[in-house]
Amino acid sequence: MTLAPIRIGDVVIDTPVILAPMTGVTDLPFRKMVRRHGSGLNVTEMIASQAAIRETRQSIQKAMWDPAEEPVSMQLVGCTPVEMGEAAKLAEDKGAAIIDINMGCPVRKVTNGDAGSALMRDLPLAADLIAAVVKAVKVPVTVKMRMGWDHSSLNAPELAHIAEDLGAQMVTVHGRTRNQMYRDHADWAFVRRVKDAVKVPVIVNGDICSVDDARTALDQSGADGVMIGRGAYGRPWLLAQVMAALLGGHGPADPSVEEQYRLIVEHYHMMLDHYGEETGVNMMRKHIGWYTKGLHGSAEFRNKVNQQPDSRTVLGMLADFYAPWCTRAAA
């Protein structure tokens, strides 16, 4: 299956292979790494509507993007229509090209506040939120959801239809229920029921970790594009590989280990610039774990490097760890 461009309001996505919003992962440095290799659309980390209105330091950081990423979709989460509308307007004023409404986050601290996937248990409130955001902005609005709260209430087709009627321009469906969290395997075939319920573009999400996964997810769902999240952990080049393959070409090979080392070092410096020393070091630890996973001695290396609070020490340890591969490449 090859991908065709999709239109989200006035925004055209030539190749709809989309980077998923992931809290604590898809910050500006990571999105820049992904975009450099290639992505059809980047979505920011989930931003709480109240925090966006108060313009907290964290919400401002999450809302940052690089001009090379444009157009960027900014994702908001909340449970109060007035606040969601106000936050959406602020995001539009700052230059967001798309506003995405989170109705899929399964974590308890979000759902306990009647936000995220909890909205799939309250479709009237979900409708009010969508209506408020659509009314507040001129840019297109999209909605990300799960199949439903649990398997006794698989209401994503109904919610998608409501969203379309209220003016949403695209729907993304993660092929799990809220109660599944990230257990079991995403049900890509279920997404076809959503695709059949609406005329706007539908994006399939969940467990897309390879080119073959993307092809199978599209075949089973009939979706118009794919959204890749955890599959990109430690592999910011994955979306570019999927894009190339789905356009009928041969996706680029994984970077050599030597090239990956250079990417990690660059990513590390970007994180330090974005967050500062202490937070940058802490936030980069998980990325080092993902980048080095599968390499000889990586488990022992991660245990040691995660105890280091100093970035210069960590960069030295990275140089030592990758030295054997870099030496062989130079030879």
Backbone torsions as a table, in degrees:
resi	resn	phi	psi	omega
1	MET	NA	130.5	175.8
2	THR	-104.9	153.3	-176.5
3	LEU	-95.3	142.5	174.3
4	ALA	-108.3	156.1	176.0
5	PRO	-58.9	150.2	174.7
6	ILE	-122.0	153.9	178.3
7	ARG	-112.4	126.9	175.7
8	ILE	-115.4	92.5	-171.7
9	GLY	62.9	-123.1	178.7
10	ASP	-90.1	-1.3	-177.1
11	VAL	-95.8	127.0	177.8
12	VAL	-106.5	126.3	176.5
13	ILE	-105.2	107.5	-173.3
14	ASP	-61.8	-41.6	179.4
15	THR	-131.7	99.7	-172.5
16	PRO	-75.8	70.6	168.2
17	VAL	-115.1	108.2	-162.4
18	ILE	-113.2	137.1	175.0
19	LEU	-80.2	124.0	-177.2
20	ALA	-71.1	151.9	171.5
21	PRO	-75.8	125.6	179.7
22	MET	-137.8	114.4	-177.3
23	THR	-59.2	131.0	179.2
24	GLY	79.0	1.9	-178.8
25	VAL	-125.1	-55.8	-172.9
26	THR	-87.2	53.8	173.3
27	ASP	-78.0	-179.9	-176.3
28	LEU	-57.9	-47.2	179.9
29	PRO	-58.7	-44.4	-178.8
30	PHE	-67.3	-41.8	179.8
31	ARG	-63.4	-36.3	176.7
32	LYS	-64.6	-38.7	177.6
33	MET	-63.1	-43.4	179.6
34	VAL	-65.1	-46.3	-176.1
35	ARG	-63.5	-35.4	-179.9
36	ARG	-59.3	-40.0	178.1
37	HIS	-75.7	-40.6	178.1
38	GLY	141.1	128.6	173.3
39	SER	-154.7	149.8	180.0
40	GLY	-77.2	-32.9	-179.1
41	LEU	-161.6	138.2	173.4
42	ASN	-106.5	140.2	175.2
43	VAL	-115.5	134.4	-179.4
44	THR	-68.3	169.3	168.9
45	GLU	-59.1	155.5	176.3
46	MET	-62.7	130.0	-179.5
47	ILE	-118.3	124.1	178.6
48	ALA	-67.2	135.3	-176.2
49	SER	-60.7	-41.2	-180.0
50	GLN	-63.0	-42.0	179.2
51	ALA	-65.1	-37.5	179.0
52	ALA	-63.9	-40.7	179.9
53	ILE	-66.6	-40.5	179.6
54	ARG	-76.6	-12.9	-177.3
55	GLU	54.6	53.8	175.6
56	THR	-66.3	158.9	-179.7
57	ARG	-57.2	-42.6	-178.1
58	GLN	-66.8	-40.6	-179.7
59	SER	-66.6	-35.5	178.0
60	ILE	-66.2	-42.1	177.1
61	GLN	-60.6	-43.8	-177.8
62	LYS	-66.5	-28.3	-176.3
63	ALA	-86.4	-4.6	-179.9
64	MET	-71.4	143.9	170.6
65	TRP	-147.9	165.4	-179.1
66	ASP	-98.8	143.4	178.7
67	PRO	-54.4	-29.1	179.7
68	ALA	-65.2	-18.8	-179.1
69	GLU	-82.9	-18.9	-170.1
70	GLU	-57.6	141.8	-0.5
71	PRO	-79.4	144.5	-179.6
72	VAL	-112.9	138.9	174.1
73	SER	-96.9	128.1	178.1
74	MET	-103.5	125.8	-177.6
75	GLN	-97.9	131.2	178.4
76	LEU	-116.4	149.3	175.6
77	VAL	-133.4	142.3	179.1
78	GLY	178.4	179.4	-178.9
79	CYS	-134.9	7.4	-179.6
80	THR	-119.5	117.6	-176.7
81	PRO	-54.6	-43.2	-178.3
82	VAL	-61.9	-45.9	-179.6
83	GLU	-67.0	-39.6	179.1
84	MET	-64.1	-40.1	177.9
85	GLY	-64.4	-42.9	-179.9
86	GLU	-65.6	-43.0	178.8
87	ALA	-64.0	-38.6	178.7
88	ALA	-63.9	-41.3	179.1
89	LYS	-63.8	-41.6	177.2
90	LEU	-61.8	-41.6	179.2
91	ALA	-64.2	-41.8	177.8
92	GLU	-62.4	-43.0	-179.5
93	ASP	-62.1	-29.1	179.3
94	LYS	-84.3	-4.3	174.3
95	GLY	110.6	7.3	177.4
96	ALA	-60.3	135.3	-179.7
97	ALA	-87.2	-24.7	-178.4
98	ILE	-143.2	141.6	171.6
99	ILE	-108.7	121.5	178.6
100	ASP	-107.0	131.7	179.6
101	ILE	-98.8	124.6	-179.7
102	ASN	-83.6	113.7	171.6
103	MET	-126.6	29.3	-177.3
104	GLY	-130.1	-13.6	-176.7
105	CYS	-60.7	126.8	-175.5
106	PRO	-96.5	-5.9	-171.5
107	VAL	-69.2	147.3	-169.5
108	ARG	-63.4	-39.0	-176.8
109	LYS	-65.7	-20.2	175.6
110	VAL	-88.3	-48.3	-176.9
111	THR	-69.9	-27.2	176.6
112	ASN	-65.2	-22.8	177.1
113	GLY	-94.6	18.1	178.6
114	ASP	61.1	31.6	177.1
115	ALA	-120.2	-178.0	-179.5
116	GLY	60.5	-137.8	-176.7
117	SER	-69.2	-13.2	174.9
118	ALA	-60.8	-25.3	179.6
119	LEU	-66.2	-18.2	177.7
120	MET	-74.6	-8.6	173.3
121	ARG	-95.2	-4.0	-177.0
122	ASP	-140.8	76.8	-176.0
123	LEU	-63.9	-34.1	174.8
124	PRO	-59.5	-42.9	177.9
125	LEU	-67.4	-40.9	177.3
126	ALA	-57.8	-43.3	179.2
127	ALA	-63.4	-41.6	179.2
128	ASP	-62.2	-39.7	179.2
129	LEU	-64.0	-47.3	-179.4
130	ILE	-61.0	-46.6	-179.2
131	ALA	-59.8	-41.1	-178.7
132	ALA	-65.0	-41.7	-178.6
133	VAL	-69.8	-44.8	179.5
134	VAL	-59.6	-41.2	-179.1
135	LYS	-68.5	-30.8	-172.5
136	ALA	-78.3	-23.4	-171.8
137	VAL	-128.1	162.0	175.2
138	LYS	-98.8	-20.0	178.9
139	VAL	-75.6	158.8	-179.6
140	PRO	-66.1	149.9	179.7
141	VAL	-115.7	136.4	177.2
142	THR	-126.2	164.9	-177.4
143	VAL	-133.5	132.4	175.3
144	LYS	-111.4	132.2	-174.9
145	MET	-142.9	174.9	170.8
146	ARG	-105.8	-176.4	179.0
147	MET	-66.4	-29.1	-178.0
148	GLY	164.7	-177.3	178.7
149	TRP	-70.4	-44.8	176.6
150	ASP	-149.9	-178.3	-174.5
151	HIS	-74.4	-6.9	174.6
152	SER	-90.0	-4.4	-178.7
153	SER	-142.7	66.5	-179.4
154	LEU	-84.8	79.1	-169.8
155	ASN	-106.5	18.6	178.2
156	ALA	-58.1	-40.8	177.6
157	PRO	-59.2	-40.0	179.6
158	GLU	-66.6	-45.4	179.5
159	LEU	-64.2	-39.5	178.6
160	ALA	-62.5	-40.8	179.2
161	HIS	-65.1	-41.3	176.2
162	ILE	-60.7	-46.2	-178.4
163	ALA	-60.3	-43.7	179.0
164	GLU	-62.3	-44.7	-179.8
165	ASP	-61.5	-30.8	-178.1
166	LEU	-87.0	-3.4	175.2
167	GLY	111.6	2.6	175.6
168	ALA	-63.7	143.4	-172.5
169	GLN	-103.4	-10.1	178.4
170	MET	-161.8	151.2	178.7
171	VAL	-129.2	134.9	173.2
172	THR	-115.3	134.2	-177.8
173	VAL	-123.8	120.9	170.0
174	HIS	-84.0	126.1	-171.9
175	GLY	-77.7	45.1	173.1
176	ARG	-140.5	161.9	170.3
177	THR	-85.6	168.2	176.1
178	ARG	-61.7	-42.8	-175.0
179	ASN	-67.9	-19.7	175.0
180	GLN	-74.4	-19.0	-173.0
181	MET	53.1	-110.9	176.7
182	TYR	-121.4	22.1	178.8
183	ARG	-82.8	164.6	179.5
184	ASP	60.2	-167.3	-179.3
185	HIS	-110.0	143.7	178.8
186	ALA	-58.8	139.3	-179.1
187	ASP	-94.5	87.3	-178.1
188	TRP	-66.5	-32.7	-178.2
189	ALA	-63.7	-32.2	179.3
190	PHE	-60.1	-33.0	-175.3
191	VAL	-62.1	-22.6	177.0
192	ARG	-61.7	-31.0	178.2
193	ARG	-65.7	-34.3	175.8
194	VAL	-71.7	-43.2	179.3
195	LYS	-58.6	-38.4	-180.0
196	ASP	-72.5	-17.6	-174.9
197	ALA	-89.8	-15.7	-173.6
198	VAL	-136.0	165.1	176.8
199	LYS	-103.6	-18.3	179.2
200	VAL	-72.6	160.6	178.1
201	PRO	-59.0	143.0	177.7
202	VAL	-121.1	133.9	-179.1
203	ILE	-113.8	134.0	178.6
204	VAL	-96.4	139.4	-174.1
205	ASN	-140.4	150.1	175.9
206	GLY	115.7	118.1	173.5
207	ASP	62.7	27.1	176.7
208	ILE	-94.2	99.1	-170.7
209	CYS	-119.1	4.2	-178.2
210	SER	-159.5	170.5	175.6
211	VAL	-60.8	-43.2	179.9
212	ASP	-62.9	-39.4	176.6
213	ASP	-60.2	-43.8	-178.4
214	ALA	-62.3	-44.2	179.6
215	ARG	-62.7	-44.6	-178.9
216	THR	-65.8	-42.4	179.4
217	ALA	-60.9	-41.7	178.8
218	LEU	-67.5	-41.8	179.8
219	ASP	-63.2	-43.5	-176.6
220	GLN	-74.5	-33.2	-173.5
221	SER	-94.3	-26.0	-171.8
222	GLY	70.1	14.5	-175.6
223	ALA	-68.9	165.6	-178.1
224	ASP	-91.0	-8.5	179.8
225	GLY	-174.3	175.8	-179.2
226	VAL	-122.7	149.7	172.3
227	MET	-117.7	128.3	-175.5
228	ILE	-112.4	126.8	178.9
229	GLY	-116.3	-96.0	-173.6
230	ARG	-61.7	-22.9	177.4
231	GLY	-61.4	-21.6	-178.9
232	ALA	-90.1	-1.5	177.0
233	TYR	-55.6	121.5	178.4
234	GLY	69.6	5.1	-179.0
235	ARG	-138.7	68.1	-179.4
236	PRO	-64.3	-9.7	178.3
237	TRP	-87.6	-7.1	-173.4
238	LEU	-61.4	-43.1	-177.2
239	LEU	-61.4	-38.3	178.2
240	ALA	-63.7	-38.4	178.3
241	GLN	-64.4	-42.6	179.3
242	VAL	-66.2	-43.3	179.6
243	MET	-57.6	-48.3	-177.6
244	ALA	-62.3	-43.9	-177.7
245	ALA	-66.2	-40.4	-177.4
246	LEU	-76.8	-11.9	173.1
247	LEU	-91.2	5.8	175.8
248	GLY	94.4	4.7	-179.5
249	GLY	-103.1	-166.5	176.6
250	HIS	-106.2	119.8	-179.7
251	GLY	-63.6	147.9	177.9
252	PRO	-61.6	149.8	177.6
253	ALA	-70.3	161.9	173.1
254	ASP	-58.6	144.9	174.7
255	PRO	-58.5	151.6	174.5
256	SER	-63.0	163.0	179.4
257	VAL	-61.2	-35.8	177.1
258	GLU	-62.9	-43.1	178.0
259	GLU	-65.8	-37.6	178.3
260	GLN	-63.7	-37.1	177.3
261	TYR	-60.3	-45.3	179.5
262	ARG	-62.4	-37.5	178.0
263	LEU	-64.3	-42.2	-179.7
264	ILE	-62.4	-45.3	-179.6
265	VAL	-61.6	-43.6	177.8
266	GLU	-63.4	-44.4	178.3
267	HIS	-59.2	-41.8	-179.1
268	TYR	-60.6	-46.4	-179.2
269	HIS	-64.9	-36.3	177.0
270	MET	-64.0	-39.6	179.4
271	MET	-66.1	-40.1	178.3
272	LEU	-64.6	-40.5	178.5
273	ASP	-65.6	-36.4	-175.1
274	HIS	-77.8	-41.2	-172.0
275	TYR	-108.4	-18.9	-169.2
276	GLY	92.6	171.1	-171.6
277	GLU	-59.7	-60.3	-171.7
278	GLU	-63.3	-52.7	-178.7
279	THR	-67.2	-39.1	179.2
280	GLY	-59.4	-44.4	178.2
281	VAL	-61.5	-46.5	-177.9
282	ASN	-65.5	-43.1	-177.4
283	MET	-69.4	-27.0	-176.9
284	MET	-79.4	-15.8	-175.0
285	ARG	-58.8	-43.6	-178.4
286	LYS	-66.3	-35.0	179.0
287	HIS	-66.2	-40.6	176.6
288	ILE	-60.0	-41.2	178.0
289	GLY	-59.8	-43.3	-179.0
290	TRP	-71.2	-41.3	180.0
291	TYR	-62.5	-40.9	-172.3
292	THR	-90.3	-7.5	-177.5
293	LYS	-55.3	131.4	177.7
294	GLY	93.7	-14.5	177.8
295	LEU	-81.1	150.3	-177.4
296	HIS	-59.7	127.2	178.1
297	GLY	79.5	10.3	-173.3
298	SER	-69.5	-34.7	-178.1
299	ALA	-63.7	-46.5	178.8
300	GLU	-64.4	-41.4	178.8
301	PHE	-60.4	-45.8	-179.4
302	ARG	-61.9	-39.8	179.2
303	ASN	-60.4	-37.0	-179.1
304	LYS	-78.1	-46.0	-174.1
305	VAL	-68.8	-28.3	-179.6
306	ASN	-71.6	-9.8	178.2
307	GLN	-95.1	-2.6	-175.6
308	GLN	-94.6	123.8	-179.7
309	PRO	-90.8	-8.3	-173.8
310	ASP	-103.4	125.7	-175.1
311	SER	-65.2	-36.0	-179.9
312	ARG	-65.7	-36.9	176.8
313	THR	-65.2	-43.6	-179.9
314	VAL	-62.9	-43.8	-179.8
315	LEU	-63.4	-36.1	175.6
316	GLY	-65.8	-39.9	178.1
317	MET	-66.1	-38.5	176.7
318	LEU	-62.7	-43.1	178.6
319	ALA	-60.1	-43.4	179.5
320	ASP	-65.8	-41.0	-177.4
321	PHE	-65.4	-40.3	-176.8
322	TYR	-88.0	-7.5	-175.1
323	ALA	-54.1	-42.7	-179.1
324	PRO	-59.3	-40.4	179.3
325	TRP	-71.0	-39.5	179.4
326	CYS	-66.6	-37.2	178.2
327	THR	-64.3	-44.5	178.6
328	ARG	-63.5	-38.1	179.5
329	ALA	-65.7	-39.5	-179.9
330	ALA	-66.2	-38.3	179.8
331	ALA	-66.5	NA	NA
